[in-house]
Amino acid sequence: MFANYLIGLREGLEASLVVCILVAYLVKTGRRDALLPVWIGVGIACAISLAFGGLLEFGSRDLTFEAKEMLGGSLSILAVGLVTWMVFWMRRTARHLRRELHGKLDAALQMGTGALVATALLAVGREGLETALFVWASVRASGEGTSTPLAGVLLGLATAVVLGYLFYRGALKINLAKFFTWTGGMLVVVAAGVLAYGVHDLQEADVLAGLENKAFDISGAIPPDSWYGTLLKGAFNFQPDPTVLQVAVWLLYLVPTMFFFLAPQRRSSGTPDAGAAPAVRGTVPAGAPSPKEG
C-alpha cells in the first residue's frame, strides 16, 4: 500500500500544481471565463486515466498465462521507463514549470475554448496515464489484492489534492525541491523492484531464460506470507527467491539511476527564472489570489 500511496501522492501533487498554476494565472489576469474549459480538460483527463486503468486491469483477464506474463512484463518495463523519465523531468524542469505553463496557456487563450481544454487535458492527462500504468505494474509485482493498492492510490491522490489547494490558498509552504527529490528517490527504489518483477514475468513467459537459476532463497528467514514479508513485498516489491537475471537487472538499474538522480544539477549560465522560485519552494505561484480574494 505504501508504494501505491507514494505513487498517488507524487503524481497527484504534480498534477495539482499544474492545475493550481493554470487557475491562478487565469484568476489574476481576469480571465475567469476560461476556468470552465480548463476544468473540463481536467475532468476528461481524469476519466481517460480511469478508463486506461480499467482496461489494464480487466482487459487482460481472458489471456493465456504466457500472454498475461508477456504483457505484464512488457508493460512493467514500459512503466519503469516512464516513471524514470518523469522523476528526472520534474527534477530538471520544476524551476521553470510555471513559466512554461503560462506560455502554453497564453497561446491557448488566443486559439479559443478547444485549445484551453486540450492544454489542461494534456498537462494533467500525462500524469494520470503514467499513474495508472505504474500502479498496475506495481500491484502485479507486489501480489496484493486490488482493494488495498487502490485504497493507497486514492489516499495519495486525496492528500495531493489537499496540498494543492493549500498551496493555492497560500496556507502551506514546503520545499518542493526537497519533496520531489525524496519521493523521486523512493520511486526509483520501487521502480527497480517493478523492473525485476517484469523480468521475472518475461522469464515465466519463456521470453527470457534463466527462470530456474536462483540468485538466493531466503524464504525461510523472510516467509512471503509473514507480516514483514508482506510489508517488504508491498512497499518495495521484495522477492525472497529472485533469479540471477532479476538481481542483475535490479542492480544495473538502481545503482546508476540513483547516482545520476542524486548528483548535483548543473546550473545554467543564464539568468534564473524569476517566476520559478515560488513553484519550487512551495509558495503560492505568482498570481494566485490571497484567501481574501478567493
C-alpha positions in Angstrom: 0.0 0.0 0.0 2.9 2.4 0.8 4.3 2.2 -2.7 0.9 3.0 -4.3 0.3 5.8 -1.8 3.7 7.3 -2.8 2.8 7.0 -6.5 -0.6 8.7 -5.9 0.9 11.4 -3.8 3.8 12.1 -6.2 1.9 12.1 -9.4 -1.2 13.7 -7.9 0.8 16.6 -6.5 2.5 17.2 -9.8 -1.0 17.4 -11.4 -2.3 19.5 -8.6 0.5 22.0 -9.0 -0.2 22.2 -12.8 -3.9 22.9 -12.1 -3.0 25.4 -9.4 -0.7 27.4 -11.7 -3.3 27.4 -14.6 -6.2 28.5 -12.4 -4.1 31.1 -10.5 -2.9 32.7 -13.8 -6.5 32.9 -15.2 -7.8 34.4 -12.0 -5.1 37.0 -11.7 -5.4 38.0 -15.4 -9.2 38.4 -15.1 -10.0 35.5 -17.4 -12.3 33.6 -15.0 -14.5 32.9 -18.1 -11.7 30.5 -19.2 -11.8 28.5 -16.0 -14.7 26.2 -17.2 -12.8 24.9 -20.2 -9.7 24.2 -18.0 -11.8 22.2 -15.5 -13.5 20.3 -18.4 -10.0 19.4 -19.7 -9.0 18.2 -16.2 -12.2 16.1 -15.9 -11.6 14.5 -19.3 -8.0 13.7 -18.3 -9.2 12.0 -15.1 -11.8 10.0 -17.0 -9.3 8.8 -19.6 -6.9 7.8 -16.9 -9.5 5.8 -15.0 -10.6 4.1 -18.3 -7.0 3.2 -19.1 -6.5 1.7 -15.6 -9.7 -0.3 -16.0 -8.6 -1.5 -19.4 -5.3 -2.7 -18.0 -7.0 -4.5 -15.1 -9.9 -6.2 -16.8 -8.7 -6.4 -20.4 -6.0 -9.0 -19.7 -8.1 -11.4 -17.7 -9.0 -13.6 -20.6 -5.5 -14.0 -21.9 -3.5 -17.2 -21.6 -0.9 -17.5 -18.8 2.0 -16.9 -21.2 0.3 -14.0 -22.8 -0.5 -12.4 -19.4 3.1 -12.8 -18.3 4.4 -11.3 -21.5 2.0 -8.4 -21.4 2.7 -7.8 -17.7 6.5 -8.0 -18.1 6.5 -5.7 -21.2 4.2 -3.1 -19.6 6.2 -3.2 -16.3 9.4 -2.3 -18.2 7.5 0.5 -20.0 6.1 1.8 -16.7 9.6 1.8 -15.2 10.9 3.8 -18.2 8.1 6.3 -17.9 8.4 6.8 -14.2 12.2 7.2 -14.5 11.8 9.8 -17.2 9.1 11.5 -15.0 11.3 11.9 -11.9 14.2 13.2 -13.9 12.0 15.6 -15.9 10.4 17.0 -12.7 13.9 17.4 -11.1 15.1 19.3 -14.2 12.1 21.5 -15.1 10.5 22.3 -11.7 12.5 25.5 -11.7 10.7 26.9 -14.7 7.5 24.9 -14.8 5.3 28.0 -14.1 6.8 30.0 -17.0 6.3 27.1 -19.4 2.7 26.6 -18.4 2.0 30.3 -18.7 3.3 30.3 -22.2 1.1 27.4 -23.3 -1.9 29.0 -21.6 -1.4 32.3 -23.4 -1.3 30.5 -26.7 -4.4 28.5 -25.8 -6.3 31.7 -24.8 -5.7 33.1 -28.3 -6.8 30.0 -30.0 -10.1 29.5 -28.2 -12.0 27.2 -25.9 -10.9 23.9 -27.6 -7.3 24.8 -27.1 -7.8 25.6 -23.4 -9.5 22.1 -22.9 -6.6 20.5 -24.8 -4.0 22.3 -22.7 -5.4 21.2 -19.4 -6.2 17.7 -20.7 -2.6 17.1 -21.9 -1.0 18.7 -18.8 -3.0 16.5 -16.4 -3.6 13.5 -18.6 0.1 12.6 -18.9 0.3 12.3 -15.1 -2.9 10.3 -15.0 -1.8 7.8 -17.6 1.6 7.4 -16.0 0.0 6.8 -12.6 -2.5 4.2 -14.0 0.3 2.2 -15.7 2.8 2.3 -12.9 0.2 1.5 -10.2 -1.0 -1.5 -12.3 2.6 -2.7 -12.7 3.3 -2.2 -9.1 0.2 -4.1 -8.0 1.2 -7.1 -10.2 4.7 -7.0 -8.7 3.5 -6.8 -5.1 1.0 -9.6 -5.5 -1.6 -7.7 -3.3 -5.3 -7.8 -3.9 -7.0 -5.0 -5.8 -8.6 -3.2 -2.9 -5.5 -2.4 -0.8 -3.4 -0.8 -3.6 -6.4 1.1 -4.8 -7.0 2.5 -1.3 -3.4 3.5 -1.2 -3.6 5.3 -4.5 -6.8 7.1 -3.6 -5.4 8.2 -0.3 -2.2 9.5 -2.0 -4.3 11.4 -4.6 -6.6 12.9 -1.9 -3.5 14.1 0.0 -2.2 15.6 -3.2 -5.4 17.5 -3.8 -5.5 18.9 -0.3 -1.9 20.0 -0.6 -2.6 21.6 -4.0 -5.5 23.5 -2.6 -3.4 24.7 0.4 -0.7 25.9 -2.0 -3.2 27.8 -4.0 -4.7 29.5 -0.9 -1.2 30.3 0.4 -1.9 28.4 3.6 1.0 25.9 3.2 4.7 26.4 2.4 7.0 23.5 1.7 10.3 23.0 -0.1 9.1 21.2 -3.2 12.6 20.7 -4.5 13.4 18.5 -1.5 10.0 16.9 -1.6 10.4 15.8 -5.2 14.0 14.7 -4.5 13.0 12.4 -1.6 9.9 11.0 -3.3 11.7 10.6 -6.6 14.5 8.6 -4.8 11.9 6.3 -3.2 10.1 5.9 -6.5 13.4 4.8 -8.1 13.7 2.0 -5.5 10.1 1.0 -6.2 10.7 1.1 -9.9 13.8 -1.2 -9.5 11.5 -3.8 -7.9 8.9 -3.4 -10.6 11.6 -3.8 -13.3 12.9 -7.0 -11.6 9.4 -8.4 -11.4 8.8 -7.5 -15.1 11.9 -9.6 -16.0 10.5 -12.4 -13.9 7.2 -12.2 -15.9 9.2 -12.4 -19.1 11.1 -15.4 -17.8 7.8 -17.2 -16.9 6.6 -16.4 -20.4 9.8 -18.1 -21.8 10.8 -14.8 -23.5 13.9 -14.7 -21.3 15.8 -17.7 -20.0 17.2 -18.4 -16.5 14.0 -18.9 -14.5 15.5 -21.9 -12.7 18.7 -20.1 -11.8 18.0 -18.6 -8.4 20.5 -16.0 -7.0 19.5 -16.9 -3.5 16.5 -18.1 -1.5 15.8 -16.6 1.9 12.1 -17.7 2.1 12.9 -19.4 5.4 14.1 -16.3 7.0 11.5 -14.0 5.4 8.4 -16.0 4.6 6.4 -14.3 1.8 3.2 -14.8 3.8 4.6 -13.2 7.0 3.6 -9.7 8.0 7.1 -8.4 7.4 7.4 -10.3 4.1 4.1 -8.8 3.0 5.3 -5.4 4.1 8.5 -5.6 2.1 6.7 -7.0 -0.9 4.0 -4.3 -0.8 6.4 -1.4 -0.2 9.5 -2.4 -2.3 8.3 -5.4 -4.4 10.8 -7.5 -2.4 11.1 -11.1 -3.6 12.9 -13.7 -1.3 13.9 -16.0 -4.1 14.9 -13.9 -7.2 16.7 -15.2 -10.2 20.2 -14.3 -11.1 18.9 -12.1 -14.0 16.4 -10.3 -11.7 19.2 -9.4 -9.3 21.5 -8.3 -12.1 18.8 -6.1 -13.7 17.8 -4.7 -10.3 21.4 -3.6 -9.6 22.1 -2.4 -13.1 19.0 -0.1 -12.9 19.1 1.1 -9.3 22.8 2.0 -8.8 23.4 4.2 -11.9 19.9 5.7 -11.8 20.1 6.7 -8.2 23.6 8.0 -8.7 22.6 10.3 -11.6 19.3 11.3 -9.8 21.1 12.4 -6.7 24.1 14.0 -8.5 24.1 17.8 -8.2 22.4 19.6 -11.1 24.4 21.9 -13.3 23.1 25.4 -13.1 22.6 27.2 -16.4 24.8 30.2 -17.0 21.8 32.3 -17.9 19.6 34.4 -15.7 17.5 32.2 -13.4 13.8 32.1 -13.9 12.4 34.7 -11.5 9.0 33.2 -11.7 10.1 29.7 -10.8 11.1 30.1 -7.2 7.6 30.1 -5.8 6.8 26.8 -7.5 9.9 25.1 -6.2 9.9 26.5 -2.7 6.3 25.7 -2.2 4.9 29.2 -2.0 1.8 30.2 -4.0 2.6 30.8 -7.7 2.6 34.4 -8.7 -0.9 35.5 -9.5 -2.6 33.2 -7.0 -5.3 35.0 -5.1 -4.9 35.6 -1.4 -7.5 34.0 0.9 -9.4 37.3 0.9 -9.5 37.4 -2.9 -10.9 33.9 -3.3 
